[in-house]
Amino acid sequence: MSRGSAGRRTSAAVVFTAGLLLEGLVAAAPPQQESARLGVGETLQIGRAKTSLTFIRVERDSRCPKGARCIRAGEAVVVFSLREDDGGVSTLTLEVPPGGGTSQSFRGYRVQIIGLDPQAETDVEIAPDGYVASITVQKL
């Protein structure tokens, strides 16, 4: 066997192995995901893109107050604004059960609300700008 032939085989093996490693890295790359706690009026930039999600308001909060006995658990209706790279703006409305835990796929993103604070209390009114949403946004 000549030196040139052995060198070509070694080079081919290195290229093949590097290709497999790169393929594994590309396949294993997680989708772009951002997490935050947003107050009303606050915005989350999603990655390096010009896409952002803004917590607009809580439209309705009928969650059962802490310590109360309710026939129905209720929910909070939360409104977000999604501004996309192209400048387009869309509204996303989510119904959040007590304790959080809801998600929706919307325009190529999965928006998940993990929690909404504060929890309702009997005879305590929450100011419209007093809410904080714990969210995760993932590019699909």
C-alpha positions as CSV (number, residue, x, y, z in Angstrom):
1,M,0.0,0.0,0.0
2,S,1.4,3.4,-0.9
3,R,1.6,6.4,1.4
4,G,-0.8,8.4,-0.8
5,S,-3.5,5.8,-0.6
6,A,-3.3,5.5,3.2
7,G,-3.4,9.3,3.5
8,R,-6.5,9.5,1.4
9,R,-8.2,6.9,3.5
10,T,-7.3,8.7,6.7
11,S,-8.6,12.0,5.3
12,A,-11.8,10.3,4.1
13,A,-12.3,8.8,7.6
14,V,-11.7,12.2,9.2
15,V,-14.2,13.9,6.9
16,F,-16.8,11.2,7.4
17,T,-16.4,11.4,11.2
18,A,-16.6,15.2,11.2
19,G,-19.7,15.0,9.0
20,L,-21.4,12.6,11.5
21,L,-20.5,14.9,14.4
22,L,-21.8,18.0,12.7
23,E,-25.0,16.1,11.7
24,G,-25.5,15.2,15.3
25,L,-25.0,18.7,16.5
26,V,-27.5,20.1,13.9
27,A,-30.1,17.4,14.7
28,A,-29.6,18.0,18.5
29,A,-29.8,21.8,18.4
30,P,-32.8,22.8,20.6
31,P,-35.5,25.1,19.1
32,Q,-35.1,28.7,20.1
33,Q,-36.8,29.3,23.4
34,E,-37.1,32.2,25.8
35,S,-38.5,32.4,29.3
36,A,-39.5,35.4,31.4
37,R,-41.7,36.9,34.1
38,L,-43.6,39.8,32.4
39,G,-45.6,42.5,34.1
40,V,-48.4,44.1,32.2
41,G,-46.9,46.3,29.5
42,E,-43.6,44.5,29.5
43,T,-42.0,42.9,26.4
44,L,-39.9,39.8,25.8
45,Q,-37.5,39.9,22.8
46,I,-37.4,36.5,21.2
47,G,-33.8,35.6,20.4
48,R,-31.9,37.9,18.1
49,A,-34.9,38.4,15.8
50,K,-37.1,41.4,15.8
51,T,-39.9,39.3,17.1
52,S,-41.3,40.2,20.5
53,L,-44.2,39.3,22.8
54,T,-45.8,42.0,25.0
55,F,-48.2,41.3,27.9
56,I,-51.1,43.6,27.2
57,R,-53.6,43.0,29.9
58,V,-55.7,40.5,31.9
59,E,-59.1,40.9,30.3
60,R,-61.0,38.9,32.9
61,D,-60.0,37.1,36.1
62,S,-62.6,34.7,37.5
63,R,-60.1,32.3,39.3
64,C,-61.4,31.0,42.6
65,P,-59.8,33.1,45.4
66,K,-57.3,31.6,47.8
67,G,-59.1,29.8,50.7
68,A,-62.5,30.1,49.1
69,R,-64.8,27.2,48.2
70,C,-65.9,27.6,44.6
71,I,-68.3,25.6,42.5
72,R,-66.1,26.4,39.5
73,A,-62.3,26.9,39.5
74,G,-62.6,29.8,37.0
75,E,-59.8,31.2,34.7
76,A,-58.0,34.3,33.8
77,V,-58.2,35.6,30.2
78,V,-54.8,37.0,29.3
79,V,-54.0,39.1,26.2
80,F,-50.6,39.3,24.5
81,S,-49.3,41.1,21.4
82,L,-46.9,39.3,19.1
83,R,-44.7,41.6,16.9
84,E,-43.0,39.7,14.1
85,D,-39.8,40.3,12.2
86,D,-41.8,41.7,9.2
87,G,-43.4,44.3,11.5
88,G,-46.8,42.6,11.6
89,V,-48.6,42.6,14.9
90,S,-51.1,39.9,16.1
91,T,-53.1,39.5,19.2
92,L,-53.0,36.3,21.2
93,T,-55.6,35.5,23.9
94,L,-55.1,32.7,26.4
95,E,-57.4,31.3,29.1
96,V,-55.3,30.5,32.1
97,P,-56.6,28.1,34.8
98,P,-55.8,28.6,38.5
99,G,-52.2,27.7,38.9
100,G,-51.3,28.4,35.3
101,G,-50.3,25.8,32.8
102,T,-51.7,26.6,29.4
103,S,-50.1,26.9,26.0
104,Q,-51.0,27.7,22.4
105,S,-49.2,27.5,19.1
106,F,-49.5,30.7,17.2
107,R,-47.8,31.9,14.0
108,G,-44.8,29.6,14.3
109,Y,-44.4,30.0,18.1
110,R,-45.5,28.0,21.1
111,V,-46.5,30.4,23.9
112,Q,-46.9,28.8,27.3
113,I,-48.1,30.5,30.5
114,I,-46.6,28.7,33.5
115,G,-48.2,30.9,36.1
116,L,-50.1,34.1,36.6
117,D,-49.6,36.1,39.8
118,P,-51.0,37.3,42.1
119,Q,-53.6,34.6,42.9
120,A,-57.0,36.1,43.6
121,E,-57.9,36.7,47.2
122,T,-61.4,37.2,48.7
123,D,-62.2,41.0,49.1
124,V,-58.8,42.0,47.5
125,E,-58.9,43.7,44.1
126,I,-55.9,43.3,41.8
127,A,-54.9,46.4,40.0
128,P,-55.1,46.1,36.2
129,D,-51.3,46.6,36.0
130,G,-50.6,44.4,39.0
131,Y,-50.4,41.0,37.2
132,V,-47.2,39.1,36.3
133,A,-47.2,36.2,33.8
134,S,-44.5,33.6,33.9
135,I,-44.1,32.5,30.3
136,T,-42.0,30.5,27.9
137,V,-41.9,31.2,24.1
138,Q,-40.5,28.6,21.7
139,K,-39.9,29.0,18.0
140,L,-41.4,26.0,16.2
